[in-house]
Amino acid sequence: MTLNVGVIGTGMIGQDHIRRLTHVLNGARVAAVTDVDLERARTVVDDLPGAVVHETGQDLIVDPGVDAVVVTSWGPTHEEYVLAGIAAGKQVFCEKPLATTREACDRIVEAEVAAGRRQVMVGFMRRFDPQYRAMKSAVTGGEIGAPLLMHAAHRNPSVPPHFTSEMIINDSAVHDIDVARWMFDDELAAVTVLKPRTSSKAAAGFHDPLLVLLELRGGVLVDVEAMVNAGFGYDIRGEVVCEDGAVELSESAGVVVKRAGRHSGRVPENWRERFVTAFDLEFQAWIDAVTAGGTTGPSAWDGYAATVACETGLAALHSGQRIPVVLRERPDLYAKSAAQEEVAP
Ligand SMILES: NC(=O)c1ccc[n+]([C@@H]2O[C@H](COP(=O)([O-])OP(=O)(O)OC[C@H]3O[C@@H](n4cnc5c(N)ncnc54)[C@H](O)[C@@H]3O)[C@@H](O)[C@H]2O)c1
């Protein structure tokens, strides 16, 4: 059976997901697309045999020829489309963020709870990255003892001029926030944001880098260096320190060349290169789960918790204070949250 997917938002990542759904993965085809920029949607559909363009996202969602929906429009529009997808009884893959405010995420959680089943997966693709998965296996396997803390770094080579310090938290560190919850199967207790000396490459009034300190309820601490003007490449680092050992992401996914007394390897150019396998595995897992009648991976609860953590991080950034993370009670629907859920390797 082929899953007919409708894609809302044919911008950068929408087009990348259309490419993988069409040319890389098994079991799905893109049946419909839409974008507020209809010209862009029409250009994209030219390369998709049999696919149609809808005038609006709402039209696409109720199209009987669309089995499941991918939301890759701008963050503030996600709530409307995810809620419409749930109401139409369809499975929804929503790129992060699930929604841009705690209240909007809450409404999505309530809608899913009322529907009585999970219909939403949120695009936190790092959970599908082979290195992060191997790290989690080492942490949960027990051989290196109880985890104590994690060091992480998220370095972007550069960002567009409109990027702000707030976006370092909402767009970059949000992935580290989700990794922390998933890696340690725990919720955040508090966030503190420190401002090191600012890079001369950052725009005026822009604090870059930031040091984001995440405290988990069980006591594990995660420090995240988040930097968006690193220049040299897209550098993702992580090390979990446990009672009897430590586990670290590899320096390079490619080969290391040794020559003339030196060794060298490639630093990925951008997030697309670093996480291409994670995106592929994430989408294949979603296609397989939806075809089997359900969903998988990061849930609406995980999307809610990440957005609340980001709001808390912004309060910490602006106040300079340690701010507690206050979550609503977790509905039973998410008792086995995706933070615990394992996905096939
Ligand atoms: N998982 C990741 O690492 C990752 C990486 C990049 C982007 N994203 C997320 O994906 C989403 C899209 O990001 P992008 O970089 O592709 O942005 P983009 O600006 O390149 O594309 C967004 C598209 O959505 C369209 N759009 C805006 N409002 C719409 C509406 N109401 N209805 C239909 N279409 C609408 C725009 O016209 C545009 O074509 C964002 O939420 C972003 O945070 C996630």
The ligand as an SDF file (V2000), in Angstrom:
LIG
                    3D

 44 48  0  0  0  0  0  0  0  0999 V2000
   13.9150   19.7840   12.0530 N   0  0  0  0  0  0  0  0  0  0  0  0
   14.7250   20.7470   11.6890 C   0  0  0  0  0  0  0  0  0  0  0  0
   15.9250   20.7240   11.9700 O   0  0  0  0  0  0  0  0  0  0  0  0
   14.2100   21.8960   10.8780 C   0  0  0  0  0  0  0  0  0  0  0  0
   15.0640   22.5140    9.9620 C   0  0  0  0  0  0  0  0  0  0  0  0
   14.5570   23.5770    9.1960 C   0  0  0  0  0  0  0  0  0  0  0  0
   13.2660   24.0220    9.3930 C   0  0  0  0  0  0  0  0  0  0  0  0
   12.4740   23.4010   10.3200 N   0  0  0  0  0  0  0  0  0  0  0  0
   11.1030   23.8980   10.5540 C   0  0  0  0  0  0  0  0  0  0  0  0
   10.3430   23.7370    9.3570 O   0  0  0  0  0  0  0  0  0  0  0  0
    9.4270   24.8220    9.2270 C   0  0  0  0  0  0  0  0  0  0  0  0
    9.6460   25.4880    7.8600 C   0  0  0  0  0  0  0  0  0  0  0  0
   10.9570   25.9780    7.8020 O   0  0  0  0  0  0  0  0  0  0  0  0
   11.6690   26.3580    6.4140 P   0  0  0  0  0  0  0  0  0  0  0  0
   13.0850   26.6070    6.7480 O   0  0  0  0  0  0  0  0  0  0  0  0
   11.3360   25.3850    5.3690 O   0  0  0  0  0  0  0  0  0  0  0  0
   10.9720   27.7660    6.0860 O   0  0  0  0  0  0  0  0  0  0  0  0
   10.7060   28.4050    4.6460 P   0  0  0  0  0  0  0  0  0  0  0  0
   10.4150   29.8410    4.9050 O   0  0  0  0  0  0  0  0  0  0  0  0
   11.7990   28.0470    3.7020 O   0  0  0  0  0  0  0  0  0  0  0  0
    9.3890   27.6650    4.1490 O   0  0  0  0  0  0  0  0  0  0  0  0
    8.1460   27.8130    4.7590 C   0  0  0  0  0  0  0  0  0  0  0  0
    7.0790   27.7970    3.6840 C   0  0  0  0  0  0  0  0  0  0  0  0
    5.7950   27.8740    4.3400 O   0  0  0  0  0  0  0  0  0  0  0  0
    4.9820   28.7270    3.5440 C   0  0  0  0  0  0  0  0  0  0  0  0
    3.8940   29.2120    4.3840 N   0  0  0  0  0  0  0  0  0  0  0  0
    3.9280   30.1950    5.3120 C   0  0  0  0  0  0  0  0  0  0  0  0
    2.7120   30.3510    5.8710 N   0  0  0  0  0  0  0  0  0  0  0  0
    1.8920   29.4350    5.2980 C   0  0  0  0  0  0  0  0  0  0  0  0
    0.5410   29.1040    5.4680 C   0  0  0  0  0  0  0  0  0  0  0  0
   -0.2350   29.7440    6.3500 N   0  0  0  0  0  0  0  0  0  0  0  0
    0.0420   28.0980    4.7240 N   0  0  0  0  0  0  0  0  0  0  0  0
    0.8100   27.4390    3.8240 C   0  0  0  0  0  0  0  0  0  0  0  0
    2.1240   27.7170    3.6320 N   0  0  0  0  0  0  0  0  0  0  0  0
    2.6500   28.7090    4.3380 C   0  0  0  0  0  0  0  0  0  0  0  0
    5.9320   29.8090    3.0470 C   0  0  0  0  0  0  0  0  0  0  0  0
    5.4130   30.5030    1.9250 O   0  0  0  0  0  0  0  0  0  0  0  0
    7.1690   28.9910    2.7240 C   0  0  0  0  0  0  0  0  0  0  0  0
    7.1730   28.5040    1.3930 O   0  0  0  0  0  0  0  0  0  0  0  0
    9.6710   25.7350   10.4310 C   0  0  0  0  0  0  0  0  0  0  0  0
    8.7390   25.4430   11.4390 O   0  0  0  0  0  0  0  0  0  0  0  0
   11.0640   25.3830   10.8710 C   0  0  0  0  0  0  0  0  0  0  0  0
   11.2940   25.5990   12.2530 O   0  0  0  0  0  0  0  0  0  0  0  0
   12.9140   22.3450   11.0410 C   0  0  0  0  0  0  0  0  0  0  0  0
  1  2  1  0
  2  3  2  0
  2  4  1  0
  4  5  1  0
  4 44  2  0
  5  6  2  0
  6  7  1  0
  7  8  2  0
  8  9  1  0
  8 44  1  0
  9 10  1  0
  9 42  1  0
 10 11  1  0
 11 12  1  0
 11 40  1  0
 12 13  1  0
 13 14  1  0
 14 15  2  0
 14 16  1  0
 14 17  1  0
 17 18  1  0
 18 19  2  0
 18 20  1  0
 18 21  1  0
 21 22  1  0
 22 23  1  0
 23 24  1  0
 23 38  1  0
 24 25  1  0
 25 26  1  0
 25 36  1  0
 26 27  1  0
 26 35  1  0
 27 28  2  0
 28 29  1  0
 29 30  1  0
 29 35  2  0
 30 31  1  0
 30 32  2  0
 32 33  1  0
 33 34  2  0
 34 35  1  0
 36 37  1  0
 36 38  1  0
 38 39  1  0
 40 41  1  0
 40 42  1  0
 42 43  1  0
M  CHG  2   8   1  16  -1
M  END
$$$$
